Amino acid sequence: MGDKKDVVILGAGIGGLAAGYFLSRTGKYKVTILEKEPVIGGLCGSFKHDGFTLDYGAHKIYSVIPGILDEIVNLMGDRLLKLPKRNRLFLNRHLVDYPLRLGNLSQTLGPAMFFRLGMGYAFELFKGALNRNDAGSYEEYIIRRFGRPAYKLVFEPLADKVWGNPSSLHLEMARTRVPSSGGLEVILKLLGIKKETAETSAESFYYPRNGFGDFPNALKEQIERMDGKIITNAKVTEIRKEDEKISSVICSIHGEHRSFPCDLLISSIPIEELGRLVFRDEDSEFNHAVGSLQFRHLILIYIFVNRPLILSDQWIFFPERQFIFSRIFEQKQMNPDLCPPDKTAICCDFTCSEDSWQWQTSNEELTKKCVEGLVEGGFIKAEEVIGHLVKRRKNFYPRYDLQYEDKMQVVINKLKQVENLLLTGRIGMYNYNNADHCMDMGRFISEKLVVGISCHQIIEEMEKHVRDYRIVD
Ligand SMILES: Cc1cc2nc3c(=O)[nH]c(=O)nc-3n(C[C@H](O)[C@H](O)[C@H](O)COP(=O)(O)OP(=O)(O)OC[C@H]3O[C@@H](n4cnc5c(N)ncnc54)[C@H](O)[C@@H]3O)c2cc1C
């Protein structure tokens, strides 16, 4: 017990908790997790409101990373439900399959548009046979796989909503978010001749029956069972260094300052905030690089409706610009027991930048636009709305611009000079990822540490490892 190393973890989202869980399991680390909010879970948490248990948008448990799904199933056992996945895309007032299939699109879009899409695919297939160079941007990657007409119809407006101006998006954003093989295989899938695989589309997924937040809760229980501590309301105010090693973390907890000595620090808090705390603005090149990494803010608008159920899908994507949201999600589709029997809630999610009209607009005005969109799409009637709730979260979606790799190189080179510092999580590692990837990051860190690999090397290896993550719908 006495010879365990003290590890302090910043942030009790799934990233920080996963690191704490895997490190506790080694029996070599005494884990303390510091969370600034009164509750744990971050964006993977759930909360209660007027008899509803709600998640922060549509969250499913799914993974194609070897062993990770088994880890989660072992952790949660019968606290999980297994659900068939039902999600589609709303286009031209119709619901179409997602990932796209040509047969389905032809019924929705009519013969002329269907012909244009088909010609677009054929043209790109022909061009692809002549041109074997790699795509240079998000736009090129998608056009080469699906053709320009499909890019213009679906991918460009959806990407514009989620990340803003897709022509300045790095190719990595497409690889992460639109997992797809190239050329002929895409065409065969579009024609419905070849099936999607587990790597490109989930047929079913797991969901914690008490709300997604039960996943972080289960991690917390295990960490505490292994003598770890999770301290909420703990805002990090200072990180002390001796030479190139972090010696302690100072926190303000209910207005009192407490010091946490550490042998190892793992951060899942925003990478820029960590940079400021560790280097206190001492390196202008680093400050510039970390400060210019781009993020998008997240807005979630919950509309409460006086009807038992609205959708037959769990979530639906909305590429068209007349809808301000990019996706809607009905919590009751995950587990009806999470909501009152006679009412339901639709969560509309969208992202934006700090200076966008969306971020500057009042909650009431945004809610009005969401209700109008839901009415226009034929999902609800205005008079059925009985309430709303808005949640805003700053800087949650990493946005890979065309220079992001160079910036990350500067950031990583600086951070790895600290002998006992590691990064994890979505905003902690600046990695556009899902909860299963955060679990994998925690496992990766712990497996490397127990065989004596230095933090310096782990950061380097992890930076490469996480670039292979793919988000599967
Ligand atoms: C709409 C939406 C849908 C999604 N769908 C899915 C899905 O279907 N499946 C899936 O697996 N994933 C999904 N994700 C992704 C998933 O939510 C993230 O991968 C995950 O939440 C990232 O966890 P994290 O710990 O890195 O970050 P966070 O959840 O942001 O946690 C970071 C924690 O650090 C704390 N913190 C910040 N600053 C400080 C500080 N200074 N001191 C102490 N603590 C601090 C925060 O309060 C927070 O608790 C979705 C995300 C969104 C937004």
The ligand as a Gaussian input file, in Angstrom:
#p B3LYP/6-31G(d) Opt

LIG

0 1
 C      -23.795000      15.471000     -28.798000
 C      -22.738000      14.447000     -28.481000
 C      -22.937000      13.125000     -28.797000
 C      -21.958000      12.172000     -28.491000
 N      -22.228000      10.862000     -28.756000
 C      -21.388000       9.918000     -28.312000
 C      -21.721000       8.554000     -28.434000
 O      -22.759000       8.194000     -28.999000
 N      -20.879000       7.634000     -27.921000
 C      -19.723000       7.996000     -27.297000
 O      -19.002000       7.090000     -26.823000
 N      -19.339000       9.282000     -27.198000
 C      -20.151000      10.259000     -27.680000
 N      -19.808000      11.577000     -27.561000
 C      -18.448000      11.926000     -27.134000
 C      -18.241000      11.867000     -25.634000
 O      -19.174000      12.723000     -25.006000
 C      -16.804000      12.333000     -25.338000
 O      -15.882000      11.514000     -26.009000
 C      -16.475000      12.285000     -23.860000
 O      -17.461000      12.958000     -23.102000
 C      -15.133000      12.961000     -23.623000
 O      -14.823000      12.829000     -22.257000
 P      -13.682000      13.711000     -21.602000
 O      -13.474000      13.199000     -20.238000
 O      -12.521000      13.762000     -22.510000
 O      -14.247000      15.208000     -21.602000
 P      -15.387000      15.865000     -20.709000
 O      -16.604000      15.033000     -20.703000
 O      -15.493000      17.267000     -21.186000
 O      -14.754000      15.839000     -19.246000
 C      -13.784000      16.755000     -18.825000
 C      -14.001000      16.982000     -17.338000
 O      -12.975000      17.877000     -16.863000
 C      -13.580000      18.813000     -16.001000
 N      -12.714000      20.012000     -15.946000
 C      -12.534000      20.949000     -16.901000
 N      -11.653000      21.882000     -16.475000
 C      -11.276000      21.516000     -15.231000
 C      -10.375000      22.055000     -14.275000
 N       -9.695000      23.180000     -14.492000
 N      -10.210000      21.415000     -13.092000
 C      -10.880000      20.250000     -12.831000
 N      -11.751000      19.708000     -13.703000
 C      -11.940000      20.317000     -14.888000
 C      -14.949000      19.071000     -16.620000
 O      -15.848000      19.634000     -15.696000
 C      -15.344000      17.659000     -17.058000
 O      -16.015000      16.963000     -16.051000
 C      -20.740000      12.564000     -27.893000
 C      -20.531000      13.919000     -27.594000
 C      -21.506000      14.846000     -27.881000
 C      -21.283000      16.281000     -27.525000

